[in-house]
Amino acid sequence: MAHFTMHRIGFDVSDRQGFMIDRPKGSGDYLFLHFLSSVDIQQQHQLVTTEPNACILYTPDCPQWFHSPNHELQHHWFHFTCDEMPRLLTQWEFPYNQIFYPFAPTFIALFINELLTEHMRKDLHWQDAIDGLTLQFFAKLARDLKTARHTKANPAQAATLEKFKQIRAEMLRQVELPWTIRDLANMAGLSDSRFSVRYKELFETSAKEDLIRARLEKAKHLLTNTALTVKSVAELVGYTNEFHFIRQFKERTGCTPGQYAMRWLEVDAVQSQTPLPD
């Protein structure tokens, strides 16, 4: 995993009207900024006045100049170093040294607040927590920016994708419910056939297969609990017919639910008998 060394972190910072940063040679580290208010910023030798919620990621040697001449500057920021950052920026096609606007920026404040807490408290495994949080943050932000670009290029298609994502998440969160294509299509405001076609286009699988997969994955987890019978597990993942559950489970895993549970018990027994290292 990439290692992130945090140098300074600012959460919900307010600086006086007229506040200015001028670093002709950069700060010597990476700097991420999320401006909650508008700001004048020098970008590629041009002065740009941003809208609220503008962001920028400066690389270590990039000149930094921004100014808030008319009002207090409200922003979040953090300085850091990470040897893996050039590779990650390329891998994620992440913009740097230029202004960008996230599609849904609310998660940024939550992340920086949690980052600051970890950095200040330094509880057990705090550095591992910072590494995981920061990697997740930039991955999520990269995904958000792709959504923003897609929305700008095709707002109607982006809205459809977001609606289908919500419907899919709702279905997969509650696999025990008796979902039908009609239920899902109604949520999307489409006919059954149109919904099925769009679902497969967007997620490369049918809604029915998606639901079966999610139900069986949950069943695998429940089968590790010896207090539950196969019939109970079937009911908990949305099957009203135990034999239908057994048949689908075997088709996709190569064994029956009972056999799967027994294999788990055998693995658990072997692990419990393995002596601890000296």
DONU-362126 format. One record per residue (C-alpha): residue number from 1; x, y, z. Coordinates in steps of 0.02 Angstrom, whole numbers. Layout:
<nodes>
<node><k>NUM</k><east>X</east><north>Y</north><up>Z</up></node>
...
</nodes>
This chain:
<nodes>
<node><k>1</k><east>0</east><north>0</north><up>0</up></node>
<node><k>2</k><east>55</east><north>178</north><up>-34</up></node>
<node><k>3</k><east>129</east><north>268</north><up>117</up></node>
<node><k>4</k><east>71</east><north>446</north><up>151</up></node>
<node><k>5</k><east>169</east><north>560</north><up>268</up></node>
<node><k>6</k><east>61</east><north>704</north><up>327</up></node>
<node><k>7</k><east>152</east><north>867</north><up>365</up></node>
<node><k>8</k><east>13</east><north>991</north><up>402</up></node>
<node><k>9</k><east>-176</east><north>979</north><up>397</up></node>
<node><k>10</k><east>-306</east><north>1116</north><up>402</up></node>
<node><k>11</k><east>-491</east><north>1080</north><up>427</up></node>
<node><k>12</k><east>-624</east><north>1215</north><up>403</up></node>
<node><k>13</k><east>-493</east><north>1352</north><up>408</up></node>
<node><k>14</k><east>-546</east><north>1536</north><up>396</up></node>
<node><k>15</k><east>-416</east><north>1663</north><up>343</up></node>
<node><k>16</k><east>-441</east><north>1852</north><up>345</up></node>
<node><k>17</k><east>-498</east><north>1952</north><up>194</up></node>
<node><k>18</k><east>-347</east><north>1988</north><up>86</up></node>
<node><k>19</k><east>-259</east><north>1825</north><up>132</up></node>
<node><k>20</k><east>-129</east><north>1774</north><up>2</up></node>
<node><k>21</k><east>-12</east><north>1628</north><up>-30</up></node>
<node><k>22</k><east>136</east><north>1658</north><up>-146</up></node>
<node><k>23</k><east>260</east><north>1516</north><up>-163</up></node>
<node><k>24</k><east>355</east><north>1536</north><up>-328</up></node>
<node><k>25</k><east>446</east><north>1370</north><up>-306</up></node>
<node><k>26</k><east>304</east><north>1273</north><up>-228</up></node>
<node><k>27</k><east>296</east><north>1204</north><up>-52</up></node>
<node><k>28</k><east>414</east><north>1057</north><up>-76</up></node>
<node><k>29</k><east>275</east><north>932</north><up>-45</up></node>
<node><k>30</k><east>102</east><north>891</north><up>-114</up></node>
<node><k>31</k><east>-36</east><north>1011</north><up>-64</up></node>
<node><k>32</k><east>-220</east><north>972</north><up>-82</up></node>
<node><k>33</k><east>-341</east><north>1119</north><up>-63</up></node>
<node><k>34</k><east>-530</east><north>1124</north><up>-58</up></node>
<node><k>35</k><east>-593</east><north>1304</north><up>-66</up></node>
<node><k>36</k><east>-764</east><north>1325</north><up>14</up></node>
<node><k>37</k><east>-772</east><north>1507</north><up>-42</up></node>
<node><k>38</k><east>-719</east><north>1584</north><up>-208</up></node>
<node><k>39</k><east>-536</east><north>1630</north><up>-228</up></node>
<node><k>40</k><east>-421</east><north>1710</north><up>-357</up></node>
<node><k>41</k><east>-291</east><north>1584</north><up>-411</up></node>
<node><k>42</k><east>-145</east><north>1593</north><up>-532</up></node>
<node><k>43</k><east>-152</east><north>1447</north><up>-653</up></node>
<node><k>44</k><east>-35</east><north>1428</north><up>-802</up></node>
<node><k>45</k><east>5</east><north>1614</north><up>-799</up></node>
<node><k>46</k><east>-180</east><north>1662</north><up>-797</up></node>
<node><k>47</k><east>-281</east><north>1733</north><up>-653</up></node>
<node><k>48</k><east>-441</east><north>1635</north><up>-624</up></node>
<node><k>49</k><east>-581</east><north>1672</north><up>-501</up></node>
<node><k>50</k><east>-655</east><north>1508</north><up>-444</up></node>
<node><k>51</k><east>-829</east><north>1459</north><up>-391</up></node>
<node><k>52</k><east>-854</east><north>1386</north><up>-216</up></node>
<node><k>53</k><east>-799</east><north>1203</north><up>-196</up></node>
<node><k>54</k><east>-651</east><north>1219</north><up>-314</up></node>
<node><k>55</k><east>-507</east><north>1101</north><up>-279</up></node>
<node><k>56</k><east>-326</east><north>1089</north><up>-332</up></node>
<node><k>57</k><east>-184</east><north>966</north><up>-300</up></node>
<node><k>58</k><east>-13</east><north>1048</north><up>-311</up></node>
<node><k>59</k><east>140</east><north>943</north><up>-346</up></node>
<node><k>60</k><east>296</east><north>982</north><up>-242</up></node>
<node><k>61</k><east>384</east><north>1101</north><up>-362</up></node>
<node><k>62</k><east>233</east><north>1188</north><up>-439</up></node>
<node><k>63</k><east>217</east><north>1376</north><up>-403</up></node>
<node><k>64</k><east>71</east><north>1417</north><up>-287</up></node>
<node><k>65</k><east>-21</east><north>1583</north><up>-290</up></node>
<node><k>66</k><east>-196</east><north>1619</north><up>-228</up></node>
<node><k>67</k><east>-281</east><north>1770</north><up>-152</up></node>
<node><k>68</k><east>-447</east><north>1810</north><up>-70</up></node>
<node><k>69</k><east>-464</east><north>1999</north><up>-94</up></node>
<node><k>70</k><east>-648</east><north>2026</north><up>-56</up></node>
<node><k>71</k><east>-694</east><north>1909</north><up>87</up></node>
<node><k>72</k><east>-629</east><north>1784</north><up>213</up></node>
<node><k>73</k><east>-556</east><north>1629</north><up>136</up></node>
<node><k>74</k><east>-634</east><north>1467</north><up>196</up></node>
<node><k>75</k><east>-546</east><north>1306</north><up>149</up></node>
<node><k>76</k><east>-482</east><north>1133</north><up>196</up></node>
<node><k>77</k><east>-305</east><north>1079</north><up>152</up></node>
<node><k>78</k><east>-167</east><north>956</north><up>188</up></node>
<node><k>79</k><east>18</east><north>945</north><up>146</up></node>
<node><k>80</k><east>94</east><north>773</north><up>121</up></node>
<node><k>81</k><east>227</east><north>669</north><up>35</up></node>
<node><k>82</k><east>203</east><north>502</north><up>-50</up></node>
<node><k>83</k><east>329</east><north>414</north><up>-163</up></node>
<node><k>84</k><east>188</east><north>322</north><up>-252</up></node>
<node><k>85</k><east>91</east><north>480</north><up>-296</up></node>
<node><k>86</k><east>157</east><north>501</north><up>-476</up></node>
<node><k>87</k><east>104</east><north>323</north><up>-517</up></node>
<node><k>88</k><east>-67</east><north>345</north><up>-436</up></node>
<node><k>89</k><east>-99</east><north>509</north><up>-528</up></node>
<node><k>90</k><east>-61</east><north>424</north><up>-693</up></node>
<node><k>91</k><east>-161</east><north>268</north><up>-651</up></node>
<node><k>92</k><east>-315</east><north>367</north><up>-600</up></node>
<node><k>93</k><east>-295</east><north>504</north><up>-733</up></node>
<node><k>94</k><east>-303</east><north>626</north><up>-588</up></node>
<node><k>95</k><east>-287</east><north>813</north><up>-626</up></node>
<node><k>96</k><east>-147</east><north>907</north><up>-539</up></node>
<node><k>97</k><east>-88</east><north>1088</north><up>-537</up></node>
<node><k>98</k><east>-256</east><north>1138</north><up>-609</up></node>
<node><k>99</k><east>-426</east><north>1184</north><up>-536</up></node>
<node><k>100</k><east>-562</east><north>1052</north><up>-536</up></node>
<node><k>101</k><east>-737</east><north>1037</north><up>-466</up></node>
<node><k>102</k><east>-795</east><north>874</north><up>-386</up></node>
<node><k>103</k><east>-967</east><north>809</north><up>-432</up></node>
<node><k>104</k><east>-1017</east><north>778</north><up>-249</up></node>
<node><k>105</k><east>-890</east><north>864</north><up>-134</up></node>
<node><k>106</k><east>-972</east><north>831</north><up>35</up></node>
<node><k>107</k><east>-858</east><north>682</north><up>73</up></node>
<node><k>108</k><east>-702</east><north>793</north><up>67</up></node>
<node><k>109</k><east>-737</east><north>879</north><up>233</up></node>
<node><k>110</k><east>-778</east><north>713</north><up>317</up></node>
<node><k>111</k><east>-613</east><north>640</north><up>257</up></node>
<node><k>112</k><east>-504</east><north>786</north><up>309</up></node>
<node><k>113</k><east>-586</east><north>793</north><up>481</up></node>
<node><k>114</k><east>-552</east><north>607</north><up>507</up></node>
<node><k>115</k><east>-375</east><north>627</north><up>439</up></node>
<node><k>116</k><east>-340</east><north>769</north><up>560</up></node>
<node><k>117</k><east>-409</east><north>667</north><up>706</up></node>
<node><k>118</k><east>-297</east><north>518</north><up>664</up></node>
<node><k>119</k><east>-145</east><north>631</north><up>643</up></node>
<node><k>120</k><east>-171</east><north>723</north><up>807</up></node>
<node><k>121</k><east>-221</east><north>576</north><up>918</up></node>
<node><k>122</k><east>-94</east><north>450</north><up>852</up></node>
<node><k>123</k><east>-191</east><north>303</north><up>922</up></node>
<node><k>124</k><east>-140</east><north>123</north><up>890</up></node>
<node><k>125</k><east>-106</east><north>92</north><up>703</up></node>
<node><k>126</k><east>-134</east><north>277</north><up>665</up></node>
<node><k>127</k><east>-12</east><north>279</north><up>518</up></node>
<node><k>128</k><east>-96</east><north>128</north><up>439</up></node>
<node><k>129</k><east>-262</east><north>217</north><up>460</up></node>
<node><k>130</k><east>-195</east><north>374</north><up>375</up></node>
<node><k>131</k><east>-124</east><north>272</north><up>230</up></node>
<node><k>132</k><east>-290</east><north>183</north><up>205</up></node>
<node><k>133</k><east>-395</east><north>340</north><up>223</up></node>
<node><k>134</k><east>-290</east><north>443</north><up>103</up></node>
<node><k>135</k><east>-280</east><north>309</north><up>-30</up></node>
<node><k>136</k><east>-468</east><north>285</north><up>-20</up></node>
<node><k>137</k><east>-495</east><north>473</north><up>-28</up></node>
<node><k>138</k><east>-397</east><north>499</north><up>-189</up></node>
<node><k>139</k><east>-473</east><north>343</north><up>-268</up></node>
<node><k>140</k><east>-647</east><north>404</north><up>-225</up></node>
<node><k>141</k><east>-608</east><north>580</north><up>-286</up></node>
<node><k>142</k><east>-541</east><north>511</north><up>-451</up></node>
<node><k>143</k><east>-702</east><north>412</north><up>-473</up></node>
<node><k>144</k><east>-804</east><north>567</north><up>-428</up></node>
<node><k>145</k><east>-713</east><north>670</north><up>-560</up></node>
<node><k>146</k><east>-751</east><north>543</north><up>-695</up></node>
<node><k>147</k><east>-934</east><north>557</north><up>-645</up></node>
<node><k>148</k><east>-921</east><north>746</north><up>-656</up></node>
<node><k>149</k><east>-846</east><north>737</north><up>-831</up></node>
<node><k>150</k><east>-978</east><north>613</north><up>-886</up></node>
<node><k>151</k><east>-1117</east><north>722</north><up>-815</up></node>
<node><k>152</k><east>-1051</east><north>875</north><up>-906</up></node>
<node><k>153</k><east>-1041</east><north>779</north><up>-1071</up></node>
<node><k>154</k><east>-1210</east><north>694</north><up>-1057</up></node>
<node><k>155</k><east>-1318</east><north>753</north><up>-910</up></node>
<node><k>156</k><east>-1467</east><north>641</north><up>-953</up></node>
<node><k>157</k><east>-1362</east><north>483</north><up>-963</up></node>
<node><k>158</k><east>-1271</east><north>527</north><up>-802</up></node>
<node><k>159</k><east>-1437</east><north>549</north><up>-712</up></node>
<node><k>160</k><east>-1495</east><north>380</north><up>-775</up></node>
<node><k>161</k><east>-1334</east><north>297</north><up>-716</up></node>
<node><k>162</k><east>-1351</east><north>374</north><up>-543</up></node>
<node><k>163</k><east>-1533</east><north>318</north><up>-531</up></node>
<node><k>164</k><east>-1487</east><north>139</north><up>-578</up></node>
<node><k>165</k><east>-1344</east><north>139</north><up>-453</up></node>
<node><k>166</k><east>-1465</east><north>188</north><up>-316</up></node>
<node><k>167</k><east>-1588</east><north>52</north><up>-366</up></node>
<node><k>168</k><east>-1451</east><north>-79</north><up>-375</up></node>
<node><k>169</k><east>-1381</east><north>-29</north><up>-205</up></node>
<node><k>170</k><east>-1555</east><north>-40</north><up>-129</up></node>
<node><k>171</k><east>-1581</east><north>-214</north><up>-199</up></node>
<node><k>172</k><east>-1410</east><north>-279</north><up>-145</up></node>
<node><k>173</k><east>-1429</east><north>-206</north><up>30</up></node>
<node><k>174</k><east>-1590</east><north>-304</north><up>57</up></node>
<node><k>175</k><east>-1567</east><north>-467</north><up>-37</up></node>
<node><k>176</k><east>-1693</east><north>-553</north><up>77</up></node>
<node><k>177</k><east>-1838</east><north>-456</north><up>0</up></node>
<node><k>178</k><east>-1941</east><north>-538</north><up>-141</up></node>
<node><k>179</k><east>-1877</east><north>-424</north><up>-278</up></node>
<node><k>180</k><east>-1952</east><north>-436</north><up>-453</up></node>
<node><k>181</k><east>-1905</east><north>-350</north><up>-615</up></node>
<node><k>182</k><east>-2072</east><north>-259</north><up>-603</up></node>
<node><k>183</k><east>-2024</east><north>-188</north><up>-433</up></node>
<node><k>184</k><east>-1857</east><north>-125</north><up>-497</up></node>
<node><k>185</k><east>-1929</east><north>-60</north><up>-660</up></node>
<node><k>186</k><east>-2060</east><north>39</north><up>-564</up></node>
<node><k>187</k><east>-1922</east><north>120</north><up>-462</up></node>
<node><k>188</k><east>-1838</east><north>174</north><up>-625</up></node>
<node><k>189</k><east>-2001</east><north>226</north><up>-707</up></node>
<node><k>190</k><east>-1972</east><north>108</north><up>-853</up></node>
<node><k>191</k><east>-2054</east><north>-44</north><up>-931</up></node>
<node><k>192</k><east>-1989</east><north>-215</north><up>-877</up></node>
<node><k>193</k><east>-1902</east><north>-247</north><up>-1042</up></node>
<node><k>194</k><east>-1823</east><north>-74</north><up>-1055</up></node>
<node><k>195</k><east>-1762</east><north>-84</north><up>-875</up></node>
<node><k>196</k><east>-1683</east><north>-255</north><up>-905</up></node>
<node><k>197</k><east>-1591</east><north>-194</north><up>-1060</up></node>
<node><k>198</k><east>-1523</east><north>-37</north><up>-975</up></node>
<node><k>199</k><east>-1471</east><north>-132</north><up>-819</up></node>
<node><k>200</k><east>-1367</east><north>-253</north><up>-921</up></node>
<node><k>201</k><east>-1291</east><north>-112</north><up>-1022</up></node>
<node><k>202</k><east>-1238</east><north>-21</north><up>-864</up></node>
<node><k>203</k><east>-1181</east><north>-166</north><up>-753</up></node>
<node><k>204</k><east>-1138</east><north>-302</north><up>-880</up></node>
<node><k>205</k><east>-1253</east><north>-426</north><up>-795</up></node>
<node><k>206</k><east>-1440</east><north>-447</north><up>-775</up></node>
<node><k>207</k><east>-1531</east><north>-387</north><up>-619</up></node>
<node><k>208</k><east>-1586</east><north>-567</north><up>-587</up></node>
<node><k>209</k><east>-1408</east><north>-635</north><up>-595</up></node>
<node><k>210</k><east>-1345</east><north>-489</north><up>-490</up></node>
<node><k>211</k><east>-1471</east><north>-531</north><up>-354</up></node>
<node><k>212</k><east>-1434</east><north>-719</north><up>-358</up></node>
<node><k>213</k><east>-1248</east><north>-685</north><up>-342</up></node>
<node><k>214</k><east>-1275</east><north>-568</north><up>-194</up></node>
<node><k>215</k><east>-1392</east><north>-691</north><up>-109</up></node>
<node><k>216</k><east>-1269</east><north>-835</north><up>-126</up></node>
<node><k>217</k><east>-1123</east><north>-730</north><up>-64</up></node>
<node><k>218</k><east>-1223</east><north>-686</north><up>91</up></node>
<node><k>219</k><east>-1273</east><north>-869</north><up>108</up></node>
<node><k>220</k><east>-1090</east><north>-922</north><up>108</up></node>
<node><k>221</k><east>-1059</east><north>-806</north><up>254</up></node>
<node><k>222</k><east>-1212</east><north>-867</north><up>350</up></node>
<node><k>223</k><east>-1165</east><north>-1050</north><up>323</up></node>
<node><k>224</k><east>-1010</east><north>-1025</north><up>430</up></node>
<node><k>225</k><east>-1128</east><north>-1005</north><up>578</up></node>
<node><k>226</k><east>-1165</east><north>-1180</north><up>644</up></node>
<node><k>227</k><east>-1318</east><north>-1116</north><up>737</up></node>
<node><k>228</k><east>-1410</east><north>-1093</north><up>571</up></node>
<node><k>229</k><east>-1490</east><north>-1232</north><up>469</up></node>
<node><k>230</k><east>-1485</east><north>-1233</north><up>278</up></node>
<node><k>231</k><east>-1671</east><north>-1193</north><up>278</up></node>
<node><k>232</k><east>-1643</east><north>-1044</north><up>393</up></node>
<node><k>233</k><east>-1503</east><north>-979</north><up>283</up></node>
<node><k>234</k><east>-1613</east><north>-996</north><up>129</up></node>
<node><k>235</k><east>-1749</east><north>-892</north><up>209</up></node>
<node><k>236</k><east>-1626</east><north>-760</north><up>271</up></node>
<node><k>237</k><east>-1563</east><north>-729</north><up>94</up></node>
<node><k>238</k><east>-1733</east><north>-720</north><up>12</up></node>
<node><k>239</k><east>-1775</east><north>-898</north><up>-44</up></node>
<node><k>240</k><east>-1949</east><north>-965</north><up>-5</up></node>
<node><k>241</k><east>-1904</east><north>-1137</north><up>-72</up></node>
<node><k>242</k><east>-1759</east><north>-1225</north><up>13</up></node>
<node><k>243</k><east>-1733</east><north>-1346</north><up>-133</up></node>
<node><k>244</k><east>-1724</east><north>-1203</north><up>-258</up></node>
<node><k>245</k><east>-1591</east><north>-1123</north><up>-148</up></node>
<node><k>246</k><east>-1491</east><north>-1286</north><up>-140</up></node>
<node><k>247</k><east>-1500</east><north>-1308</north><up>-329</up></node>
<node><k>248</k><east>-1441</east><north>-1131</north><up>-368</up></node>
<node><k>249</k><east>-1304</east><north>-1141</north><up>-236</up></node>
<node><k>250</k><east>-1235</east><north>-1303</north><up>-310</up></node>
<node><k>251</k><east>-1246</east><north>-1238</north><up>-489</up></node>
<node><k>252</k><east>-1135</east><north>-1090</north><up>-446</up></node>
<node><k>253</k><east>-1017</east><north>-1161</north><up>-314</up></node>
<node><k>254</k><east>-1004</east><north>-1345</north><up>-361</up></node>
<node><k>255</k><east>-1065</east><north>-1405</north><up>-192</up></node>
<node><k>256</k><east>-1224</east><north>-1402</north><up>-88</up></node>
<node><k>257</k><east>-1247</east><north>-1279</north><up>56</up></node>
<node><k>258</k><east>-1227</east><north>-1424</north><up>178</up></node>
<node><k>259</k><east>-1064</east><north>-1477</north><up>98</up></node>
<node><k>260</k><east>-1001</east><north>-1298</north><up>100</up></node>
<node><k>261</k><east>-1039</east><north>-1284</north><up>286</up></node>
<node><k>262</k><east>-949</east><north>-1449</north><up>321</up></node>
<node><k>263</k><east>-795</east><north>-1394</north><up>224</up></node>
<node><k>264</k><east>-791</east><north>-1234</north><up>326</up></node>
<node><k>265</k><east>-799</east><north>-1335</north><up>487</up></node>
<node><k>266</k><east>-656</east><north>-1445</north><up>428</up></node>
<node><k>267</k><east>-547</east><north>-1294</north><up>386</up></node>
<node><k>268</k><east>-589</east><north>-1215</north><up>554</up></node>
<node><k>269</k><east>-546</east><north>-1376</north><up>645</up></node>
<node><k>270</k><east>-376</east><north>-1388</north><up>559</up></node>
<node><k>271</k><east>-336</east><north>-1207</north><up>598</up></node>
<node><k>272</k><east>-384</east><north>-1228</north><up>781</up></node>
<node><k>273</k><east>-265</east><north>-1376</north><up>797</up></node>
<node><k>274</k><east>-118</east><north>-1287</north><up>715</up></node>
<node><k>275</k><east>12</east><north>-1249</north><up>851</up></node>
<node><k>276</k><east>61</east><north>-1068</north><up>875</up></node>
<node><k>277</k><east>240</east><north>-1022</north><up>823</up></node>
<node><k>278</k><east>370</east><north>-1013</north><up>962</up></node>
</nodes>
